[in-house]
Each structure stands twice: as C-alpha cells, then as structure tokens.
Amino acid sequence: MSQTAMADIDDAAIREDLTQLFRIESLSEEEQDAILEATSTALFEITLSRAYDALVPKDRKTLSLLLEGKAEFAEIFSFIESKVPHFHDIYREEAKKLQAVITEN
C-alpha cells in the first residue's frame, strides 16, 4: 500500500473513536495524527487478516491480487468494506484490544 491508513480512511467516526479510545483528545492535532497514523496502520493489518477470513474464496483471490498489485489503500479499503459489512466493527474491536494492551503497560 502506498499511502498510510489514517490518511485515507474518510470516516470521521473511526477517527473520533480512536482519539477517545486512546485518550489523546488533549494533544495537538499534529500529535494526534502521528499517533493515529502509527496505530491505524497496525490496526488495519490486523483487521485485514480477520476480514480476509470472512471472505469467500473468490473475494480472497481478488483481495490478494489487489495487495500484490500494490493497489492504493482507498481501493483496498473500499473493496473490503463492500465485501465485509462489519469491517468497521472488527476495526473497533481490534482498536479496543490495542487500547487494553497499551493501558496494561
């Protein structure tokens, strides 16, 4: 993927959820962006794995071709959203797991 996950996710709700979840509202927008960019890429990769498991074989092949062809993040994200309707829920679940790990340490 040639672009970062957070830059391309055009979903203010996810950004707001993550900002609150990681308790970074008091940071500057620049600091928030840096944290969200770093965590979003990792979260997307974890979520991508779960979403892949939810796909039918034909769609798995299509996703693999998109990834191998180094498609733009927006195209990959759009494809997954269209094939895995609960993708945002999976993303939020994984974000909460990450937040729990961060809080523990």
C-alpha positions in Angstrom: 0.0 0.0 0.0 1.4 3.3 -1.0 -0.4 5.5 1.4 -1.0 5.4 5.2 -4.2 4.0 6.6 -5.2 7.0 8.6 -4.8 9.4 5.7 -7.2 7.5 3.5 -9.9 6.4 6.0 -12.5 9.0 5.3 -14.5 8.1 8.3 -14.6 10.8 11.0 -16.4 8.4 13.3 -13.5 6.0 13.3 -11.0 8.8 13.9 -13.1 10.2 16.8 -13.5 6.7 18.3 -9.7 6.1 18.2 -9.0 9.6 19.5 -11.2 8.9 22.5 -10.2 5.3 22.9 -6.5 6.2 23.2 -7.4 9.3 25.3 -5.4 11.7 23.1 -8.0 14.5 22.8 -5.8 16.9 24.7 -2.9 16.5 22.3 -2.4 18.8 19.4 -3.9 17.7 16.1 -0.4 17.1 14.7 0.4 14.8 17.7 -3.0 13.0 17.3 -2.3 12.5 13.6 1.1 10.9 14.3 -0.3 8.5 16.9 -3.3 7.6 14.8 -1.2 7.1 11.8 1.1 4.7 13.6 -1.7 2.8 15.3 -4.0 2.8 12.3 -1.6 1.0 10.0 -1.1 -1.8 12.5 -4.8 -2.0 13.3 -5.6 -2.1 9.6 -3.2 -5.0 9.1 -4.7 -7.0 12.0 -8.2 -6.2 10.8 -7.3 -7.1 7.2 -6.4 -10.6 8.4 -9.8 -11.0 10.1 -11.6 -9.6 7.1 -9.7 -12.0 4.8 -11.0 -14.9 6.8 -14.6 -13.6 6.3 -14.3 -13.5 2.5 -15.4 -16.2 0.1 -12.6 -17.8 -1.9 -13.3 -15.7 -5.0 -13.1 -12.5 -3.0 -9.9 -13.7 -1.2 -8.3 -14.1 -4.6 -9.4 -10.6 -5.6 -8.1 -9.1 -2.4 -4.8 -10.9 -2.8 -4.4 -9.6 -6.3 -5.1 -6.0 -5.1 -2.5 -6.4 -2.4 0.1 -8.0 -4.7 -0.6 -5.3 -7.3 0.1 -2.7 -4.7 -3.3 -1.1 -5.2 -4.0 2.2 -3.5 -5.2 1.9 0.1 -8.5 3.6 -0.8 -9.2 0.9 -3.4 -8.4 -1.9 -1.0 -10.4 -0.4 1.8 -13.4 0.2 -0.5 -13.3 -3.5 -1.7 -13.1 -4.8 1.9 -16.0 -2.5 3.0 -18.2 -3.8 0.2 -17.5 -7.4 0.9 -17.3 -7.4 4.8 -20.1 -5.2 6.0 -19.0 -5.4 9.6 -15.4 -4.3 8.8 -15.7 -1.1 10.9 -16.9 -3.2 13.9 -13.9 -5.5 13.5 -11.6 -2.5 13.3 -13.1 -1.0 16.5 -12.8 -4.4 18.3 -9.1 -4.6 17.4 -8.6 -0.9 18.5 -10.1 -1.8 21.9 -7.8 -4.7 22.2 -4.8 -2.5 21.4 -6.0 0.1 23.9 -6.2 -2.6 26.6 -2.6 -3.6 25.9 -1.5 0.0 26.0 -3.3 0.6 29.3 -1.8 -2.5 30.8 1.7 -1.3 30.1 
